[in-house]
Amino acid sequence: MASDNVHVFNDLNFEGEVLQSGEVVLVDFTAAWCGPCKKLAPIVEEVAEATKGKAKVGKLDIDDAPITAGKFGIRAVPTLIVFKDGKATGQLMGMTTKAKILDLVGVQ
């Protein structure tokens, strides 16, 4: 589900890997059963490669991490949220483009 550049987040590591991270973090809230999520996955991997060293990119499966998904009010997948200094600073829902994601992350 993830590549070398795409981290896997869950209820256990979200606090440390995302909220306490010193870098910009893009989280792809996804699910194994979600068709649009599967189509978005290669785009998220391209974003991870393009932002390597500037931002951390990862996926969180909402079925495997229901506590975190609930905490951020995830009601539809895919949902992309950017975190800076432990706070959500931007969000995209549904299928989107690499350009829009890079704009959301803001670290080109």
C-alpha positions in Angstrom: 0.0 0.0 0.0 2.9 2.4 0.5 6.2 2.9 -1.2 9.6 3.9 0.2 8.5 7.5 0.1 5.0 7.0 1.5 4.8 6.3 5.2 2.0 4.3 6.9 0.3 6.1 9.7 -2.1 4.5 12.2 -3.7 5.2 15.6 -0.5 4.2 17.4 2.0 6.3 15.5 -0.1 9.3 14.3 0.8 11.6 17.2 4.5 11.1 16.9 4.8 10.8 13.1 2.3 13.6 12.2 1.3 15.9 15.0 4.8 16.1 16.6 6.7 16.1 13.3 8.9 19.1 12.6 8.1 19.0 8.9 5.0 19.5 6.8 3.0 16.3 6.6 0.5 15.2 4.0 -1.9 12.5 5.2 -3.9 10.5 2.7 -6.9 9.2 4.6 -7.8 6.1 2.5 -9.5 2.7 2.6 -8.7 -0.6 0.9 -12.2 -0.9 -0.5 -12.2 2.6 -2.0 -11.9 2.8 -5.8 -11.0 6.5 -6.0 -8.4 5.9 -3.3 -6.7 3.3 -5.5 -6.7 5.8 -8.4 -5.3 8.5 -6.2 -2.5 6.3 -4.8 0.0 6.7 -7.7 -0.6 10.5 -7.6 0.2 10.6 -3.9 3.3 8.6 -4.6 4.4 11.1 -7.2 3.8 13.9 -4.7 5.9 12.0 -2.1 8.7 11.8 -4.7 8.4 15.5 -5.7 8.4 16.7 -2.1 11.1 14.3 -0.8 13.2 16.2 1.8 10.6 19.0 2.1 7.5 17.2 3.4 6.5 13.8 4.8 3.8 12.0 2.9 1.8 9.1 4.3 -1.4 7.1 4.2 -3.8 6.3 7.0 -6.4 3.5 6.4 -9.5 4.7 8.1 -10.6 1.1 8.9 -7.3 0.3 10.5 -7.2 3.6 12.4 -10.8 4.5 13.3 -9.8 6.7 16.3 -7.6 9.0 14.3 -10.1 9.1 11.4 -12.9 10.0 13.8 -10.8 12.7 15.6 -10.4 14.5 12.3 -14.0 14.0 11.2 -13.2 11.9 8.1 -16.5 11.1 6.5 -15.4 10.4 3.0 -12.3 8.9 1.4 -10.0 9.8 -0.1 -9.4 12.9 2.0 -6.0 14.6 2.0 -5.1 16.8 5.0 -1.8 18.8 5.4 -0.5 19.2 8.9 2.0 21.9 9.9 3.2 22.2 13.5 0.7 19.7 14.6 -2.3 21.5 13.2 -4.4 20.7 10.1 -3.8 23.6 7.7 -5.5 22.4 4.5 -7.8 19.7 3.1 -8.9 18.2 -0.2 -11.6 15.6 -0.6 -12.2 13.2 -3.5 -10.1 12.5 -6.6 -7.8 15.4 -7.4 -4.6 16.3 -9.4 -1.0 16.3 -8.5 -0.9 20.0 -9.1 -3.7 20.7 -6.6 -2.0 18.4 -4.0 1.4 20.2 -4.4 -0.4 23.5 -4.0 -2.0 22.2 -0.8 1.3 21.0 0.5 2.9 24.3 -0.5 6.5 23.2 -0.5 7.4 23.0 -4.3 
